[in-house]
Amino acid sequence: MSSRVTLAQWQMLAAVVDHGSFARAAAAIHKSPSTLNHAVHRLEALLGVQVLEPVGRNVRLTEAGELLLRRARQLIENARALEDVADALSAGMESEIAIAVDQLFPPDVLARALEAFSTAYPQVRVQLHETTLTGGRELFEEKEADLLISGLMLDGHLGTPLLRETFIAVAAPGHPLHALGRPLDLRDLVQHRQLVVRDSSRSSGMDAGWLKAEARWTVSHQATSVDLAERGLGFAWLPRTRMSEALARGRLLPLPLANGGSGPGAAAATAAGQWRRTRSIADALSAGR
């Protein structure tokens, strides 16, 4: 069923109301007063409702007109938004971006970058894949991700360094490793359960960080590893930003390793595919460090 009233007629009615008269509205939108007058009278005839009434040399909405125009403005705004999307698409902007982000990347930095991206491109959908180790690289190589944020280098692609993350060996205050009361070495660690985050790759697995402890528990998310470590169920190597609150509140304590209990890790962004969009996120990530 086709609409009796066109969008253009609603737009002209809105212009008349916003400018207070047919003459001023005509000058503002570059139409003749007679064209606007005809459009509004045609609208009233089609709807069977009076929407404007004269007030001296000006016009104002009737009660029915106020209700109708309030709803019509939503249509006008939706039409403008649709045109904005069409303009972006014609300029090469696609409707969706897929990002693979390693879980070691600070979540607050990522959130700020996505907030900035949302402001710049509010119509673009985002598919966010939270990955571990080679899982993000797999998605990028299979063209399931436009942007990869990972601590691993990717052959054949240049990465943009974003930040350096520090990994710390930690355990709950009551863990037996803390009770030893001396510097720890590998022989001490392998006798206790280690919490390891699973490689999210579907085709291969990587055991980065595993110290060959027999009692290994493997989980899928950094947050799970932090939670289990806080409960005293094992020790773990974790990025400092993922457990900053637990460290600050004393729920986790660094293990006193003989050769140092921390190590740096780099997180780099490799962008390809829809470069205009991925570049804006990479820039936001760099600014949020």
Order of alpha helices (4+ residues) and beta strands (2+ residues): alpha-alpha-alpha-beta-beta-alpha-beta-alpha-beta-alpha-beta-beta-alpha-alpha-beta-beta-alpha-beta-alpha-beta-beta-alpha
